[in-house]
């Protein structure tokens, strides 16, 4: 049974940093697509960052230059380093996985949005709160 467990969320002031982690059990991060999504109250879930089976990364414009996605296959862990946090980054953050053998072009639309339905595995989420 596949299980994804996120951690690392918390409360920080604007300009601060957090690193989220997502550990998988029953699943290997090799040659799969991984992504971080977030959902703020009253808003739709949106894709934030992704790394595909080729190791290609893609970021939403809203986080480009501030967030970095990476994975450590030996630890079956996905990371999201978040720097220069803003109050608008406040949301529940989820990791998601699909694969093997997928590419970001499979689920990133031309407008830059991520198709969440393409991901079959999801974590339970970790809350990030950024105060001004």
Backbone torsions as a table, in degrees:
resi	resn	phi	psi	omega
1	UNK	NA	129.1	-179.1
2	UNK	-80.8	133.9	176.7
3	UNK	-138.5	131.3	175.3
4	UNK	-115.4	130.2	-177.7
5	UNK	-127.3	117.3	178.8
6	UNK	-90.7	154.3	173.9
7	UNK	-155.7	170.9	175.6
8	UNK	103.1	-5.8	178.1
9	UNK	-69.7	170.5	179.5
10	UNK	168.6	-167.6	-180.0
11	UNK	-112.6	129.0	179.3
12	UNK	-138.5	163.3	174.5
13	UNK	-86.9	158.5	178.0
14	UNK	-54.9	138.5	-176.6
15	UNK	93.2	-12.6	-179.2
16	UNK	-80.3	-175.5	-176.6
17	UNK	-136.9	151.8	173.2
18	UNK	-143.4	153.8	172.6
19	UNK	-123.9	118.5	176.9
20	UNK	-90.6	147.3	176.6
21	UNK	-126.4	152.0	176.8
22	UNK	-140.3	111.8	-178.4
23	UNK	-102.5	135.6	-179.0
24	UNK	-106.9	143.5	169.0
25	UNK	-126.1	144.5	-177.8
26	UNK	73.2	16.9	-173.9
27	UNK	-159.3	142.3	176.9
28	UNK	-112.2	141.6	-177.0
29	UNK	-82.6	0.7	-179.6
30	UNK	-75.4	130.8	176.0
31	UNK	59.5	35.5	175.9
32	UNK	-127.4	168.5	174.6
33	UNK	-97.7	134.5	177.7
34	UNK	-127.8	149.0	-179.7
35	UNK	-150.8	156.7	169.7
36	UNK	-111.0	131.0	173.6
37	UNK	-117.5	164.3	172.9
38	UNK	-143.5	154.4	178.6
39	UNK	-142.6	119.4	175.6
40	UNK	-93.3	155.8	179.8
41	UNK	-54.8	130.0	177.3
42	UNK	78.6	4.0	-179.2
43	UNK	-120.9	161.3	177.9
44	UNK	-76.6	155.3	175.7
45	UNK	-67.3	135.3	-179.2
46	UNK	-129.3	145.1	176.5
47	UNK	-76.5	141.3	-176.3
48	UNK	-112.1	-49.1	-177.0
49	UNK	-155.7	151.2	179.6
50	UNK	-146.9	153.6	172.5
51	UNK	-134.6	126.1	-173.2
52	UNK	-98.4	-172.5	-172.8
53	UNK	-67.4	-18.9	175.8
54	UNK	-89.0	-5.3	-175.9
55	UNK	87.6	6.1	178.0
56	UNK	-73.9	133.4	179.2
57	UNK	-107.0	153.2	178.6
58	UNK	-147.4	140.3	-176.9
59	UNK	-127.8	147.2	170.3
60	UNK	-66.3	147.7	-178.3
61	UNK	-57.3	-33.1	-175.7
62	UNK	-66.4	-18.6	-177.2
63	UNK	-120.7	-4.4	-176.6
64	UNK	-58.1	131.7	-179.2
65	UNK	87.8	-11.8	179.5
66	UNK	-114.7	-33.9	-177.5
67	UNK	-108.3	147.3	176.5
68	UNK	-134.3	125.9	177.0
69	UNK	-99.1	141.2	177.9
70	UNK	-154.7	165.6	177.6
71	UNK	-140.7	148.4	177.2
72	UNK	-119.8	99.0	-172.0
73	UNK	-62.0	-38.6	-177.9
74	UNK	-60.9	-29.3	179.4
75	UNK	-102.2	2.2	-177.2
76	UNK	49.6	45.3	-174.4
77	UNK	-126.8	134.8	174.0
78	UNK	-106.5	141.3	-179.4
79	UNK	-122.9	156.0	168.3
80	UNK	-137.1	105.8	175.0
81	UNK	-84.9	122.4	-177.0
82	UNK	-118.1	115.2	178.9
83	UNK	-114.2	164.1	177.7
84	UNK	48.7	50.0	-176.1
85	UNK	-65.2	146.4	-179.2
86	UNK	-121.4	156.4	177.4
87	UNK	-55.0	-32.4	-179.6
88	UNK	-72.7	-5.6	173.6
89	UNK	-82.7	-6.9	180.0
90	UNK	-61.4	124.3	-177.1
91	UNK	-179.0	170.6	166.8
92	UNK	-86.8	130.5	-178.5
93	UNK	-107.1	133.5	-177.7
94	UNK	-123.2	142.3	168.5
95	UNK	-100.1	151.8	-177.4
96	UNK	-141.7	151.6	-177.6
97	UNK	-139.5	150.2	174.5
98	UNK	-155.7	153.5	177.4
99	UNK	134.4	-172.3	14.4
100	UNK	-84.0	173.5	173.4
101	UNK	71.5	50.6	175.3
102	UNK	-125.4	162.8	-176.5
103	UNK	-134.3	152.3	-171.9
104	UNK	-61.6	-25.3	177.5
105	UNK	-65.3	-16.2	178.6
106	UNK	-72.7	-24.7	-172.1
107	UNK	-137.2	0.1	173.8
108	UNK	-101.9	118.6	-177.8
109	UNK	-76.4	168.6	-178.7
110	UNK	-61.6	-27.9	179.5
111	UNK	-83.8	2.6	177.9
112	UNK	91.1	-3.6	179.2
113	UNK	-79.0	153.0	179.7
114	UNK	-99.3	136.8	176.3
115	UNK	-88.2	99.7	-175.9
116	UNK	-61.3	-30.5	-176.9
117	UNK	-64.6	-16.4	179.9
118	UNK	-75.6	-12.0	-176.7
119	UNK	-101.4	128.8	-175.1
120	UNK	-93.8	-18.0	-175.7
121	UNK	-124.4	135.9	-176.6
122	UNK	-137.2	148.1	171.3
123	UNK	-87.7	-178.7	-176.1
124	UNK	-89.6	-12.3	176.8
125	UNK	98.9	153.5	174.2
126	UNK	-137.6	135.6	-172.8
127	UNK	-84.9	134.0	173.2
128	UNK	-120.7	125.6	179.4
129	UNK	-126.0	124.7	-178.7
130	UNK	-117.9	121.1	-178.9
131	UNK	-101.4	150.3	-178.3
132	UNK	-87.0	NA	NA
